[in-house]
Amino acid sequence: MAGIEEVARAAGVSTATVSRALRGLPNVNDETRARVRRVALDLGYVASPSAASLASGRTRTIGVLTPWVNHWFFANVIEGAERALRAEDFDALLYTFELSRRSPRRSVDPGVLRRRVDGVLVVGLPLHASEVRALESLGRPIVFVGTGAPGHVTVRLDDELAARSATEHLLGLGHRRIGHLTGSPDDTDTWSPPMARQRGWQRALEVVGVTPDPALEVHGYFDVQGGGESLRRLLREVPDVTAVFASSDEMAMGAILAARELGLRVPEDLSVVGIDGHDLGALVGLTTMVQDAVDQGRLAASLLLDMITGSPVPADVVYPTSLLVRTSTGPAPVR
């Protein structure tokens, strides 16, 4: 039986073009694709992904580590990554490490990935320094999305700028008592998104001469339930709050639902703004800082594949956000 080299010689193309043509990948014109397929049929060549993997020493599999798959940001990043991997005939091996407010998460064990993956994609999972070193010991490329360890390729937002822009929107509407719903008390790394968003909220207030009050910041754990619980706690402790900046749309939606249950009108009594661009945000009229999570996943996977082949990649890719104003924000009430 002929091999890929014989097909390439007979068709007058490279072995890479033969591979792409037979797998239906892009960047091969129709005429070349048809010629390669005709030659492969004449020579009796059948592509064998498993044989190619053995010959190259590659598994054609990417390990994906993430806290959740049922939260908007994580689901969309994983969707974008999986699309990009599938287009290049790679599989995703998914491991979840749920972040719970009741118990510590299990540690990342690189042993389950050894000799099983060609690279690792870490999606929004804050890792301890020891866990980062353990992943590095695999000797495989690593790309982070959302929250990344220093010295590694990271695809992220300018979280501080996004938070500052959201808070400035509220300040521009006359609000001065602006609460902040953040993530977990364990989010303490200075480079993590929760800490960067905290800085953005604080600095926006400081610019207009408002001293950030620690009582205005409450942990909402990045989910709808936490957003509702944290708003109730905030209003009990600081009843004169007129607006809330939530570090995720899911927390923001939880806050809106809780406000309505408490008899507050949004935005007449309380304005709420989030970060994400969640698909369901329109149902509650949520004002938000929109990001493209699917494309972040696509790009992160593409960068990882480039690293596997030895191609140069940027160390840091920063995605923009844009303010989408809906009905959850309005002028500060006169009290």
N, C-alpha and C positions, 0 to 999 in steps of 0.2 A: 504493500500500500504506500502511495506517495505521501511525503511529508509536506509541511507548510513551505519549506524552502523550495521544493520542486514546483509547487503551485505558483509561488512568487516569481520564479525564473520564467516559467511558461507564460505567465500573464504579463510579465514585464513591469512588475511593481515590487514594493518592499513587503517583507513579511508582516509588518505592522498594518499595511493597507489590506493585505489578505485577511488578517484577523478582524479588522474593523468592517470590511465588506461582508464577511460571512456572518458576523454577529449583528448586522443591521445598524451599526453605529453611524453617527453623522460624519461629515467632512470627507465623504467618498461620493464622487459624482455617479449618476445612474449608469453611464456607459462603462465606467471602470468596475462598478459593482457587478454588472451583468457579465462582464468578461471574466472576472475572478470566479464567479459562481459557475460559469460554463466550464472553465478550466478545471476547477475543483471536481466537478461532476465527471468530466472526461477522465481525470486521473484517479478517481475513486477516493478523493480525500474527504474525510469527515473530521471537523474540528472537535477536539476533546478537551473541554475546560479542565477536567481533572488531570489529564496528562500534562497540559500546559502549566498547571499550577505546580505539579511535581517537578517539572523540568526547570521552572524558574525559582522554585523554593518559596513561592507565594501561595497564600490561601485564598486570595481574592475575597477576603472578608475583613470588614472594619468593625472593631468593637465600639459600641456606643454606650456611654455611661451617663445616666441622668437620674434626677430624683423622682420624676413623675412622667407619665405619658398622658395623663388626663387633664393637665393644665394647658391653657391656651398657648403660651409661649413655647413650652417644651414640645407639645404635639406638632406645632407648626415648624419648628426648627428640624425636628426629626423627619417630618414629611419632606421638607426641602432636601435634606441630606440623603434620604432614601432614594428620591428621584434621581439625584445626581449620581449616586452609586450604581443604581440599576442601569442607567444609561451607559455605564462603563463595565457592565457585567460583574459588579461587585455586590456582595451581600452585606447586610448589617446584622451584627450579633448584639442584641440589646440586653443591658443589665440595668435594673432600677435600684435606687437606694433612697427609699422614701424618707423625707425629712419630717419627723413627727414632733409635735410640741410636748408629747408625753414620754417619749423614750429616745435615746440616742440612736442614730442610724448605724447600720453595720459598716465596718471598714471596707475599703476597696482592697480586694485581694487580687494582685496581678497574676497569681498562679492560674486562675481560670482562663486567662487570656493567652498565656504562653503557648507559642507554636500554633495558635488558633487564629491570630489576626495579623494583618499587615500594617495596621495603624490603629490609633485610638482617638475617638471623638468624644470630648467631655462637654456635655450640654447642661449649663447652669448648675453644676454640682460643685459646691465649695469643698475643696480638698485640703486636708492638713498637709504640712510640708513633708511629713513622712510618707504620705500616700502618693504625693507627686514624685518623690524619689523612687518609690516602689514601681510606679508606672514607667519611669525613665529606665529602670533596670531591664525592661523588656527589650530595649534597643529598637523600638519602633517609633515612627513619627507620632506626635501628639498635637492635636489642635483643640483649643478651647472655644466655646461659644458662650457669650454672656458674662461669665466670670472666669478669669484665667489666672494661672500662676505666673509670676514675673519670669521673664526669660523664655516664654513659650509663645507660639503663634496663637493669637486670639482674635476672634471676630466678635465685635461688641458695639454697644452704643456709647456715645458720650453721655454717660448717665448723669454726671453733674450738670451738664448743660440742659439736658431734658428736664431734670427736676427744677432747675432754676427757671426755665421758660414756663413751666406749668405754674410755679409759684408766682412769677411775674404776671401771669394772666390774671390770677386772683387779686394780686396787689393793684393791678390796673383797674379792677372793678371796685376798688375802695376797701377791700378787706384788709384787716391788720391782725386779727386773731385767727391765725391759720394753723390748723392742726396737721400733723403728718402721720400717716399710717405706714409703718415700715414692716420689715420682715420678722426675723427671729432674733432673740437676744444673743444668739451665737454668731450672728453676722458682724464680726469685729475686724476683719481684714481691711486695711485702708483702701485696697484696690478693688474690693467687692462692690457690685452694683448697689446694694442697700446703703453702704457707707458713702459712696459717691453721691447717691440721691439725697442722703441726709445733708451732705455738704452743700448741694445745690439749693435745697430748701432754706438752709441757714443763711447762706450768702445773699440770696435774694431778699430776705428779710433785713439783713444788716445794711444793705445798700440804701434802703429807705428809712433807716434809723430805728428799726424794730429789733430789739434783742430777743433772739430765739429762746423761748421758755421750754426747758426740758419736760415740763408737765404736758406740753402740747404734742409730744411724740409718743405714740403707742404702737406696740407690736401687733401686727395683724396676720402674720405668717403666710402672706401671699395667697390667701384663698378667700372665697365668698364668706364662709362662716367666720373666719378670723376678722374680715373687714367689718362685719356686723357687730361682733363682740367688742372690737377695739373702739368703734364709734360710740357705742353705749358707755364704755368705760371713760372715754374722753369727755363725753358730755356730762357725765356725773361729776368728774373732777374739775372740768373747766367749762362751765355752762355758757360762758359768753363767746364761745367759738362761733364764728360765722361762716367758715369755709374749711375744707379739708383737701389736702393734697395726698393722694394714695399712691404708693410706689408700684401698684399694679392695677389693671382694670378690674380684676376679680375682687380685690379688696374694695375698690371704689364702688362696684356694683353692690357688694355686701353692705357698704355704708349707706348707700341710697335706700336699699330695702329696709334697713334698720331705722333710718330717719323717718321713713313713711310710717313704720309701725309705731314710732314714738309720737306721731302726730305732727311732725315737721314737714313743711313744704320745701321741695327742692325745685328751684333755687331760691325761692323767696325768703326762707328762713335759714337755709344752709346750702352753700355751693360745694360741689364735689368735682374734682378733676383727677384723672388717672394717667397711667402710662401703659400703652400697648397697641391699641387699635383692635381690641377684641371684637370678634364677629357679632357677638350679642350686645355690644355696647349701645347700638342704635335703639334697642328695645327699651332702654331706660333713659335714652337721651344723653348718654355720657359724653362729656367733654374729655378729650384725651390727647396725649402725645403719641402719635401713630408711628409704629415701626414696622419694617417688613421682615418678619421672623422666618417666613419660608425661604426668602432669598438668602438670609444669613446662614441657614442650614445648607442650602445649595452651595454657596461659596465656601463654607467651611469644609465640606466634603471634597470639593474640587481642589482646594489647597492641600488637603491631606493626600489626595491622589498624586498631585504634583510632587509633594515631598517624597512619596514612595518611589517615584521615578527619578528623583534627584534634581528636579527642577527648582530654581530659586523661587521663593515666595516672600511676601512682605511679612514683617514680624507682627504687625498690628493693623487690623482693618476696622475702621470706625464707621458705622452706619448712621445716617441722619435720622432725626425724628421731626415731625411736623405737627403743629397744633391743629386739632380738629374741634371746632367749637360747636357744641350742641346745646341742649336746654338745661343741663345740670349745673351750669354756672350763670350767675347774674350779679347785679349790683349788691353791695353789702347792705343789709337791712339797717334801718335807723333805729337804735335802741337807746 
